[in-house]
């Protein structure tokens, strides 16, 4: 799939981008990888990394912002595959700076779509979030708009060959702004603040998220919203796993926060199918759906239509991580945890 292809990653200096690019360089043989981001310091640090020095003939760095269509369009020339990972993501910051999030997460997404069509990019996968399902905060609302834009981008006819799909998954274990780095940096002498004793979240490792995107790039037809089957955890169990002897203090949920996260809403379930290791929500426009089911049955075998009252949420999830399993995951993924 990646042999002799040119791949561009927006937000390529972020944690997902770096892990994805490293995986491609180590396991596949691409013609070129373009790292598109606005952070010149992170780009400089990546250029000095041993892996990137080893593959420097295949790496190109573009400083730019997805808000800037002209720059984005220039970087998409002769690109075969785009992974769109660039986004503003902090929930509280979105509530205080709403239009900045709209400009990046919505208008920036539209710029990616325009540039992909203009340059006949073959495959584009956009990364989403569980907060885009039945959103209650602005960040989630902007990502839902982004999801809709990428799915609808497949409606463009004529000579356009670009295929767009979306991958939606939960909290990446140890990612910036998540509870794990927060607990790591919290003063030892103070009780750990827990927003709600019943709060649950989905969990996926950085390695798992990268592999899932790679797999979907290999199977996508365009128009699908993919959701991996991943475990849930209770936030109080994270505290027990990390600092078992510490006291906890319930402080209440923050603005824009849910007690439980959701990845497939009741409305989306009408178009959702269950496979062995993931779910797929098909596009609502019927003429786009005609080839999906025969293709999925041939490729994956057993598929099951989700019931109309189905909701894939972290509370009712069939799989929950125990304190021991959380502790083991933290140990095995230590290098991917952001500590500042």
Backbone torsions as a table, in degrees:
resi	resn	phi	psi	omega
1	UNK	NA	-40.9	-175.0
2	UNK	-98.1	-5.8	-177.3
3	UNK	-63.5	127.8	178.7
4	UNK	59.3	26.4	177.3
5	UNK	-106.1	156.4	174.0
6	UNK	-105.7	124.1	-175.2
7	UNK	-116.2	133.5	174.8
8	UNK	-117.7	134.6	178.3
9	UNK	-118.7	114.6	172.8
10	UNK	-77.5	143.5	-173.7
11	UNK	66.0	32.7	-172.5
12	UNK	-68.9	-11.7	177.5
13	UNK	-94.4	0.8	176.0
14	UNK	-77.1	176.5	-175.8
15	UNK	-62.8	-43.9	177.3
16	UNK	-64.7	-48.2	-177.2
17	UNK	-56.2	-46.7	-179.3
18	UNK	-63.2	-42.0	-179.6
19	UNK	-68.0	-42.1	179.6
20	UNK	-63.1	-47.0	-178.4
21	UNK	-64.6	-41.1	177.6
22	UNK	-60.7	-42.5	178.6
23	UNK	-61.0	-45.5	-178.9
24	UNK	-63.9	-44.3	-178.7
25	UNK	-64.8	-37.4	-175.7
26	UNK	-82.1	-26.6	-170.7
27	UNK	-118.8	-11.3	-177.3
28	UNK	-131.0	-176.7	-176.3
29	UNK	-132.0	69.0	-179.5
30	UNK	-74.2	157.8	175.3
31	UNK	-72.7	-42.9	-176.9
32	UNK	-158.0	147.0	171.6
33	UNK	-123.7	126.5	178.9
34	UNK	-106.1	124.4	179.8
35	UNK	-102.5	110.9	-176.0
36	UNK	-109.0	117.2	177.8
37	UNK	-159.8	167.9	-179.1
38	UNK	-100.4	2.3	-175.1
39	UNK	-101.0	97.4	-176.9
40	UNK	-68.7	-29.3	178.7
41	UNK	-66.2	-46.8	178.9
42	UNK	-64.8	-36.1	176.4
43	UNK	-63.3	-42.1	178.7
44	UNK	-62.4	-41.4	179.2
45	UNK	-65.2	-39.9	178.4
46	UNK	-65.5	-38.7	-179.8
47	UNK	-63.1	-25.5	-179.5
48	UNK	-93.7	-0.4	177.5
49	UNK	-74.7	144.0	-176.2
50	UNK	-57.0	-41.5	-177.9
51	UNK	-62.9	-41.7	-177.3
52	UNK	-74.8	-32.1	174.1
53	UNK	-64.1	-41.8	179.6
54	UNK	-61.3	-37.3	-175.4
55	UNK	-109.4	25.1	-171.0
56	UNK	-59.6	-25.6	179.1
57	UNK	-69.5	-20.0	-178.4
58	UNK	-101.2	-4.2	-173.6
59	UNK	-106.7	135.7	172.4
60	UNK	-128.8	136.3	178.8
61	UNK	-110.1	126.0	175.7
62	UNK	-117.1	119.5	170.7
63	UNK	-84.3	125.8	-179.3
64	UNK	-178.5	166.6	179.9
65	UNK	-119.2	138.2	-179.4
66	UNK	-66.2	-11.3	173.5
67	UNK	-71.1	-20.0	-175.8
68	UNK	-97.4	97.8	-174.9
69	UNK	-63.0	-41.7	-176.7
70	UNK	-60.2	-44.8	179.1
71	UNK	-66.9	-41.3	179.3
72	UNK	-63.2	-44.9	-179.3
73	UNK	-61.5	-38.6	178.0
74	UNK	-63.3	-40.8	-176.7
75	UNK	-72.9	-19.7	-176.9
76	UNK	-84.6	-2.4	-177.0
77	UNK	-62.3	127.5	179.1
78	UNK	63.6	22.0	177.1
79	UNK	-87.0	138.7	179.3
80	UNK	-96.8	-38.7	-174.0
81	UNK	-133.9	135.6	174.1
82	UNK	-122.3	131.4	169.3
83	UNK	-111.0	115.4	-174.5
84	UNK	-95.7	100.4	-178.3
85	UNK	-112.9	-7.2	-177.2
86	UNK	-71.7	132.1	178.0
87	UNK	-169.8	156.7	164.0
88	UNK	-91.8	135.5	-164.8
89	UNK	-129.6	-12.3	-174.1
90	UNK	-77.6	120.7	-174.1
91	UNK	-59.2	-49.8	-177.1
92	UNK	-66.6	-38.8	178.5
93	UNK	-63.1	-34.3	179.1
94	UNK	-65.4	-37.7	-179.9
95	UNK	-66.4	-31.1	-177.2
96	UNK	-89.8	-27.5	-177.3
97	UNK	-127.7	59.4	-169.8
98	UNK	-59.3	-44.3	-174.0
99	UNK	-72.0	-25.4	174.7
100	UNK	-63.2	-38.9	177.4
101	UNK	-69.7	-37.3	177.5
102	UNK	-63.3	-42.7	-178.6
103	UNK	-64.6	-37.0	-179.7
104	UNK	-85.1	-51.8	-170.2
105	UNK	-79.1	-26.3	-179.3
106	UNK	-106.7	-59.4	-179.0
107	UNK	-66.0	-36.6	175.2
108	UNK	-63.3	-39.8	177.2
109	UNK	-62.0	-42.0	178.2
110	UNK	-64.0	-35.9	176.0
111	UNK	-62.8	-41.0	177.6
112	UNK	-60.8	-43.3	179.8
113	UNK	-64.2	-46.4	179.5
114	UNK	-59.8	-45.7	-178.4
115	UNK	-66.4	-36.5	178.8
116	UNK	-64.6	-45.5	177.6
117	UNK	-63.6	-42.7	-176.7
118	UNK	-63.7	-29.7	-176.7
119	UNK	-108.5	9.0	178.8
120	UNK	52.1	44.1	173.0
121	UNK	-63.8	133.1	-172.7
122	UNK	-72.4	-48.7	-174.8
123	UNK	-132.6	135.2	177.5
124	UNK	-133.5	124.9	173.0
125	UNK	-116.5	129.9	177.5
126	UNK	-106.7	138.0	177.5
127	UNK	-87.0	133.6	178.8
128	UNK	-117.0	-161.3	-176.5
129	UNK	-150.6	155.4	176.1
130	UNK	-60.8	-24.2	-178.5
131	UNK	-71.0	-10.0	177.2
132	UNK	-80.3	-12.3	179.1
133	UNK	-90.8	120.1	-175.7
134	UNK	47.0	58.7	-171.6
135	UNK	-65.7	143.4	174.2
136	UNK	-120.5	-1.4	175.9
137	UNK	-126.4	164.8	-174.7
138	UNK	-65.8	-39.1	178.2
139	UNK	-55.9	-50.5	179.4
140	UNK	-60.7	-38.3	179.7
141	UNK	-65.2	-39.7	178.6
142	UNK	-67.4	-35.7	179.3
143	UNK	-73.5	-31.4	174.2
144	UNK	-64.6	-43.1	176.0
145	UNK	-59.5	-43.0	178.0
146	UNK	-59.8	-46.1	178.6
147	UNK	-56.3	-46.1	-178.9
148	UNK	-62.4	-40.2	179.7
149	UNK	-62.6	-44.9	-177.4
150	UNK	-68.9	-37.9	177.5
151	UNK	-66.8	-44.6	-178.5
152	UNK	-68.5	-21.2	-179.8
153	UNK	-60.7	-21.0	178.4
154	UNK	-74.0	-10.7	-178.5
155	UNK	-76.1	-16.3	-178.0
156	UNK	-67.6	126.0	-176.0
157	UNK	-100.7	-145.8	179.8
158	UNK	70.9	-137.0	-176.3
159	UNK	-91.2	6.0	-178.5
160	UNK	-70.1	129.9	-176.8
161	UNK	-109.6	-4.8	-174.4
162	UNK	-67.7	136.3	177.0
163	UNK	-117.4	130.0	-175.4
164	UNK	-118.9	133.4	173.4
165	UNK	-137.8	167.8	-177.3
166	UNK	-128.9	139.3	172.9
167	UNK	-113.2	125.3	179.6
168	UNK	-118.0	125.7	176.5
169	UNK	-144.6	174.0	-173.7
170	UNK	-87.1	-161.3	-175.9
171	UNK	-62.4	129.3	175.4
172	UNK	-78.9	127.5	-174.9
173	UNK	-55.3	118.1	175.7
174	UNK	79.5	13.7	-178.6
175	UNK	-72.3	160.9	-178.6
176	UNK	-58.6	131.0	178.9
177	UNK	88.8	-5.4	-179.6
178	UNK	-87.0	175.7	-171.7
179	UNK	-69.6	-29.0	-175.5
180	UNK	-66.9	-53.7	175.6
181	UNK	-62.8	-30.1	176.9
182	UNK	-62.6	-46.6	178.3
183	UNK	-65.9	-37.4	179.7
184	UNK	-60.9	-36.0	-176.0
185	UNK	-94.4	-3.3	-176.1
186	UNK	-76.6	139.1	-177.5
187	UNK	-54.6	133.7	-176.3
188	UNK	-64.7	-28.1	-174.7
189	UNK	-81.2	-7.4	-177.6
190	UNK	-106.9	148.9	175.3
191	UNK	-66.5	144.3	-178.5
192	UNK	-70.7	128.4	178.9
193	UNK	-79.1	124.3	176.7
194	UNK	-114.5	127.1	-176.9
195	UNK	-66.7	-42.3	179.9
196	UNK	-156.8	133.8	-176.8
197	UNK	-64.5	-23.4	-177.8
198	UNK	-96.0	-0.6	-174.3
199	UNK	-64.3	137.0	177.5
200	UNK	-127.7	156.9	177.3
201	UNK	-144.9	153.1	168.0
202	UNK	-75.8	155.2	179.1
203	UNK	-139.2	135.9	175.3
204	UNK	-142.7	142.5	177.7
205	UNK	-82.0	160.2	178.2
206	UNK	-60.6	-40.6	178.7
207	UNK	-60.9	-44.1	-179.6
208	UNK	-65.7	-40.5	-179.0
209	UNK	-65.0	-40.5	178.4
210	UNK	-64.6	-46.5	-179.9
211	UNK	-62.1	-37.5	-179.7
212	UNK	-65.1	-41.8	178.4
213	UNK	-64.7	-42.1	178.7
214	UNK	-61.5	-43.4	179.1
215	UNK	-62.6	-41.9	-178.3
216	UNK	-71.4	-32.1	173.5
217	UNK	-60.1	-31.9	-179.7
218	UNK	-78.6	-18.0	-173.8
219	UNK	-119.9	-10.6	-172.2
220	UNK	-66.3	143.9	172.3
221	UNK	-103.9	-19.5	-175.6
222	UNK	106.7	126.3	179.9
223	UNK	104.3	-10.7	-177.5
224	UNK	-82.8	147.2	167.5
225	UNK	-111.5	112.8	-174.9
226	UNK	-99.4	137.6	178.5
227	UNK	-132.9	118.0	179.6
228	UNK	-74.7	152.3	171.3
229	UNK	-82.0	113.3	-176.9
230	UNK	-134.0	158.8	-178.3
231	UNK	-77.3	165.5	172.4
232	UNK	-107.4	166.2	170.1
233	UNK	-143.2	157.9	172.9
234	UNK	-94.2	134.4	-176.5
235	UNK	-61.6	-30.1	177.9
236	UNK	-67.2	-27.6	177.8
237	UNK	-74.6	-28.3	173.0
238	UNK	-61.8	-44.3	179.0
239	UNK	-61.9	-42.9	179.6
240	UNK	-65.0	-37.3	-178.7
241	UNK	-70.1	-37.1	-173.9
242	UNK	-88.0	-42.4	-176.1
243	UNK	-138.4	72.6	-170.5
244	UNK	-62.4	-24.3	-176.7
245	UNK	-93.1	-7.8	-177.0
246	UNK	-81.4	149.4	173.3
247	UNK	-79.3	158.5	177.0
248	UNK	-119.8	157.5	-179.9
249	UNK	-135.0	123.4	179.6
250	UNK	-80.1	121.6	-174.5
251	UNK	-114.0	-4.8	179.6
252	UNK	89.0	154.1	-176.9
253	UNK	-73.9	152.7	180.0
254	UNK	-87.3	162.8	177.6
255	UNK	-56.8	134.6	178.1
256	UNK	82.5	5.9	-177.5
257	UNK	-98.8	147.3	173.5
258	UNK	-105.2	153.5	172.4
259	UNK	-70.1	-41.6	179.2
260	UNK	-129.0	143.0	179.3
261	UNK	-94.9	158.9	-175.6
262	UNK	-134.4	143.0	176.4
263	UNK	-119.4	-21.5	170.8
264	UNK	-131.3	119.9	-179.2
265	UNK	-83.3	169.1	177.9
266	UNK	-59.8	-37.5	179.9
267	UNK	-67.7	-39.5	-179.3
268	UNK	-73.0	-25.2	-176.8
269	UNK	-60.2	-26.4	180.0
270	UNK	-61.1	-26.3	-178.5
271	UNK	-112.2	13.3	-172.5
272	UNK	-100.2	145.5	177.1
273	UNK	-128.8	145.2	179.9
274	UNK	-104.1	131.0	172.9
275	UNK	-118.0	-175.7	-172.5
276	UNK	-60.6	-46.8	-173.4
277	UNK	-119.4	3.1	179.8
278	UNK	-159.7	168.0	172.0
279	UNK	-109.9	156.7	173.8
280	UNK	-136.4	130.2	174.3
281	UNK	-102.0	120.6	-177.1
282	UNK	-87.5	155.0	-177.8
283	UNK	-65.3	149.0	-174.9
284	UNK	-74.3	-26.6	-178.8
285	UNK	-70.2	117.6	-167.9
286	UNK	-60.3	-37.9	-175.8
287	UNK	-67.7	-18.0	176.8
288	UNK	-80.7	-17.2	-172.5
289	UNK	-87.7	-9.7	-165.0
290	UNK	-61.9	-29.0	-176.0
291	UNK	-100.9	-7.9	-171.4
292	UNK	-67.8	-50.9	-173.3
293	UNK	-64.5	-47.2	176.1
294	UNK	-59.2	-40.0	-179.8
295	UNK	-64.3	-47.3	-177.7
296	UNK	-66.4	-38.7	179.2
297	UNK	-64.6	-39.2	179.4
298	UNK	-69.3	-39.3	-174.5
299	UNK	-82.1	-39.9	-171.7
300	UNK	-112.2	-11.7	-178.6
301	UNK	81.1	-111.6	-173.4
302	UNK	-73.0	120.9	171.1
303	UNK	-130.8	151.7	-173.9
304	UNK	-135.3	130.8	176.2
305	UNK	-70.7	131.2	177.2
306	UNK	-72.7	145.5	178.4
307	UNK	-67.9	155.3	-175.3
308	UNK	-67.6	-21.2	178.6
309	UNK	-99.8	18.8	-179.5
310	UNK	-80.0	142.5	171.5
311	UNK	-142.3	126.6	179.0
312	UNK	-94.0	99.8	-176.9
313	UNK	-131.7	162.3	-173.5
314	UNK	-71.7	-20.4	178.9
315	UNK	-75.8	-46.2	-174.7
316	UNK	-94.3	8.0	179.9
317	UNK	-58.2	144.7	-178.5
318	UNK	-74.5	-23.2	-174.3
319	UNK	-118.2	123.0	175.8
320	UNK	-121.4	139.7	176.8
321	UNK	-78.6	133.9	173.9
322	UNK	-80.7	169.8	177.3
323	UNK	-59.4	-41.5	178.8
324	UNK	-62.6	-44.1	-179.1
325	UNK	-66.1	-37.2	176.8
326	UNK	-63.3	-45.1	-179.3
327	UNK	-61.8	-39.7	179.5
328	UNK	-67.2	-41.7	178.2
329	UNK	-62.2	-41.6	179.6
330	UNK	-62.3	-40.8	179.6
331	UNK	-66.3	-44.6	-176.3
332	UNK	-73.8	-20.2	-177.7
333	UNK	-117.4	26.7	-175.1
334	UNK	-56.5	-39.0	-175.4
335	UNK	-69.6	-18.0	-179.4
336	UNK	-96.0	-1.7	-178.9
337	UNK	-85.0	125.6	179.5
338	UNK	-83.4	122.5	-172.8
339	UNK	-104.2	3.2	175.4
340	UNK	-143.6	NA	NA
